[in-house]
């Protein structure tokens, strides 16, 4: 529901935040699916090579492919691409709700007044605070011994 004709600064700021979150979510989703496809292809190659190799023949490529699968799976687990994509999708949902409310108010009146801006700012801070908490939980999940709660 992006509207290029709206000149309200708050609307433009929220739209910029939405664009950034969309790019990050898309990037992490692409990383996730790329790593999964590579794992599937490498695992298939191991199976095929094991099936066509001569009995008793050493096939070092099987070891290399198995190691590559392990590395990719480990990186995917470490960086949690799918979880990060989901986090940004949730943020996107909340930001789009604010954008919709701004558009609704602008349809009713020409400009947002100070109380509208304060209301939207509080909602925006709440979204950012929730996102921060999700990120901190993710960090604690990855580093259970870490007591740090700063970003």
Backbone torsions as a table, in degrees:
resi	resn	phi	psi	omega
1	UNK	NA	32.7	178.2
2	UNK	-68.7	132.7	-178.5
3	UNK	-127.3	109.9	-177.5
4	UNK	-71.7	-14.1	-177.0
5	UNK	-84.0	-12.2	-179.1
6	UNK	-80.4	125.7	-177.0
7	UNK	-103.9	8.4	-179.9
8	UNK	-67.4	123.6	-177.9
9	UNK	-57.0	-39.9	179.7
10	UNK	-63.4	-42.2	178.4
11	UNK	-59.6	-46.1	-179.0
12	UNK	-63.5	-39.2	178.5
13	UNK	-64.1	-46.7	178.8
14	UNK	-62.0	-40.7	178.9
15	UNK	-64.0	-39.8	175.9
16	UNK	-61.9	-41.3	177.4
17	UNK	-63.7	-39.8	177.5
18	UNK	-62.9	-45.5	179.9
19	UNK	-60.1	-42.4	178.8
20	UNK	-64.1	-45.2	-179.0
21	UNK	-64.8	-38.5	178.0
22	UNK	-62.0	-44.0	179.8
23	UNK	-62.8	-42.9	179.8
24	UNK	-66.3	-43.8	179.2
25	UNK	-61.8	-45.4	179.4
26	UNK	-62.9	-39.7	179.4
27	UNK	-62.6	-47.3	-178.8
28	UNK	-68.6	-35.1	176.8
29	UNK	-65.5	-41.0	178.1
30	UNK	-64.0	-42.6	176.3
31	UNK	-58.7	-45.0	-177.9
32	UNK	-61.2	-52.5	-177.3
33	UNK	-67.5	-35.7	177.4
34	UNK	-62.9	-45.3	-179.7
35	UNK	-64.7	-37.7	178.7
36	UNK	-66.4	-43.0	179.4
37	UNK	-63.4	-43.2	178.9
38	UNK	-62.0	-43.1	177.9
39	UNK	-60.1	-43.6	179.7
40	UNK	-63.0	-44.8	-179.6
41	UNK	-63.9	-43.9	-179.9
42	UNK	-67.0	-41.4	178.3
43	UNK	-63.1	-38.7	176.7
44	UNK	-64.6	-40.9	179.2
45	UNK	-63.2	-39.4	177.7
46	UNK	-60.8	-45.8	-179.6
47	UNK	-62.2	-45.3	-179.5
48	UNK	-64.5	-46.5	-178.3
49	UNK	-65.9	-36.7	177.5
50	UNK	-65.8	-35.8	-179.2
51	UNK	-72.8	-31.7	-177.1
52	UNK	-96.7	-8.1	179.7
53	UNK	-73.8	147.9	179.6
54	UNK	-68.2	148.9	179.3
55	UNK	-62.4	128.3	179.0
56	UNK	83.9	-7.9	-180.0
57	UNK	-77.9	134.2	176.3
58	UNK	-79.0	129.8	178.9
59	UNK	-125.9	94.3	-176.7
60	UNK	-63.7	-26.2	-178.8
61	UNK	-61.0	-30.5	177.7
62	UNK	-62.2	-39.8	177.8
63	UNK	-65.4	-43.7	-179.9
64	UNK	-64.0	-43.7	179.5
65	UNK	-65.7	-41.3	177.2
66	UNK	-62.1	-40.2	177.6
67	UNK	-65.9	-40.2	179.0
68	UNK	-63.4	-41.5	177.5
69	UNK	-60.0	-45.0	-179.4
70	UNK	-63.0	-42.7	179.5
71	UNK	-63.2	-47.1	-178.7
72	UNK	-64.0	-43.4	178.8
73	UNK	-63.5	-39.3	178.0
74	UNK	-64.7	-43.3	178.3
75	UNK	-63.8	-40.5	178.7
76	UNK	-62.6	-41.5	178.3
77	UNK	-67.8	-41.9	-178.9
78	UNK	-63.5	-47.6	-174.2
79	UNK	-90.9	-11.2	174.9
80	UNK	46.4	58.1	-177.4
81	UNK	-57.1	-42.2	-177.2
82	UNK	-66.7	-40.7	178.9
83	UNK	-64.5	-41.8	178.9
84	UNK	-64.2	-40.7	177.8
85	UNK	-61.3	-43.2	179.7
86	UNK	-64.8	-38.3	178.2
87	UNK	-61.0	-46.7	179.6
88	UNK	-68.2	-30.8	175.8
89	UNK	-65.0	-39.4	177.7
90	UNK	-65.4	-43.2	176.6
91	UNK	-60.4	-42.6	178.3
92	UNK	-58.7	-44.6	179.6
93	UNK	-57.3	-47.8	-178.4
94	UNK	-65.0	-42.8	179.2
95	UNK	-65.0	-37.0	178.0
96	UNK	-66.8	-32.2	175.6
97	UNK	-63.0	-44.2	177.6
98	UNK	-61.8	-45.3	179.9
99	UNK	-58.5	-42.1	179.1
100	UNK	-63.6	-41.6	177.7
101	UNK	-64.2	-39.2	178.3
102	UNK	-62.5	-46.5	179.8
103	UNK	-61.2	-43.1	179.3
104	UNK	-58.9	-46.2	179.2
105	UNK	-65.7	-38.5	-179.6
106	UNK	-69.0	-24.6	174.2
107	UNK	-72.5	-28.3	-179.7
108	UNK	-85.0	-31.2	179.5
109	UNK	-145.8	162.7	-172.7
110	UNK	-72.7	-39.2	-175.0
111	UNK	-131.2	157.7	173.1
112	UNK	-85.8	135.2	177.7
113	UNK	-91.8	179.0	-174.8
114	UNK	-60.3	-39.6	-179.6
115	UNK	-67.4	-36.0	175.7
116	UNK	-62.8	-46.4	-179.8
117	UNK	-61.3	-42.6	177.9
118	UNK	-61.6	-43.9	179.3
119	UNK	-60.0	-48.6	-179.2
120	UNK	-67.5	-35.7	178.2
121	UNK	-63.6	-41.5	177.9
122	UNK	-63.2	-41.0	177.8
123	UNK	-64.8	-41.3	179.1
124	UNK	-63.1	-45.0	177.8
125	UNK	-60.9	-38.3	178.8
126	UNK	-63.6	-42.9	178.4
127	UNK	-62.8	-46.3	179.7
128	UNK	-63.5	-38.3	177.9
129	UNK	-64.9	-41.6	177.5
130	UNK	-64.4	-41.8	178.4
131	UNK	-62.7	-41.7	178.5
132	UNK	-60.9	-43.0	179.1
133	UNK	-63.6	-39.6	177.6
134	UNK	-63.4	-41.3	179.6
135	UNK	-65.4	-42.4	178.6
136	UNK	-63.5	-40.4	177.4
137	UNK	-63.5	-39.6	178.2
138	UNK	-62.7	-44.1	179.0
139	UNK	-63.3	-41.2	178.9
140	UNK	-66.8	-33.9	177.2
141	UNK	-65.3	-42.6	-179.8
142	UNK	-72.4	-34.8	-178.0
143	UNK	-125.1	75.9	-174.4
144	UNK	-59.4	-27.1	-178.8
145	UNK	-82.2	-8.8	-177.8
146	UNK	-78.5	127.9	179.2
147	UNK	-97.7	-3.4	-176.2
148	UNK	-71.3	136.2	176.7
149	UNK	-123.4	22.3	178.3
150	UNK	-99.9	158.1	178.7
151	UNK	-102.4	NA	NA
